[in-house]
Structure formats: structure tokens, C-alpha cells
Amino acid sequence: MKSFIAALSVLSLTVGAAHAADSSSHRYVVESATPPMTRGKAKANDESFGVHWLRSYSTADKTKTYSLYEAPTADAVRRAAALNK
């Protein structure tokens, strides 16, 4: 698991460097104990707060999911997640 988190950290730094010129959005990693919901409803909810899903990773035992989002603030990610429950 430590190697996964280290790889995710490197990935987020690499991906973040590609968009360094755009200072209005930031990258956030969200840990979830439930699988992500269907994309249609979640995408609409995310867009209402300016949140953009980039990719997700699941643990081998499928008990946790780590998702990478781009958003203007951490609060925007939290509000979109609350609608997606």
C-alpha cells in the first residue's frame, strides 16, 4: 500500500506540473470506501461545482477507491461528493 501511495503522489505531481500555468484549479485525491457511482449523475453534480474527475484507482481487495479530481477548492470537491452519495 505504501508503494501505491508513493506512486500516486508522484503521479499527482507529474500531472499537476502539466497544468501549472492554470492557477485557478487544483488537484485533490479522495479516498472512498464505496465504489464510485455511475458517471452520468456524478458528472452533472461535479460540473455544477467546477469539479472535474481525472481518474480512479482501487485497492486489490476492492474495499477502497482513490480518485483524482481537479477543482477550484477542496470545498467544491466536498460539496460535489455530498450530492453524489
C-alpha positions, 0 to 999 in steps of 0.5 A, a space after each residue: 500500500 505504501 508503494 501505491 501511495 508513493 506512486 500516486 503522489 508522484 503521479 499527482 505531481 507529474 500531472 499537476 506540473 502539466 497544468 501549472 500555468 492554470 492557477 485557478 484549479 487544483 488537484 485533490 485525491 479522495 479516498 472512498 470506501 464505496 465504489 464510485 457511482 455511475 458517471 452520468 449523475 456524478 458528472 452533472 453534480 461535479 460540473 455544477 461545482 467546477 469539479 472535474 474527475 481525472 481518474 480512479 484507482 482501487 485497492 486489490 481487495 476492492 474495499 477502497 477507491 482513490 480518485 483524482 479530481 481537479 477543482 477550484 477548492 477542496 470545498 467544491 470537491 466536498 460539496 460535489 461528493 455530498 450530492 453524489 452519495 
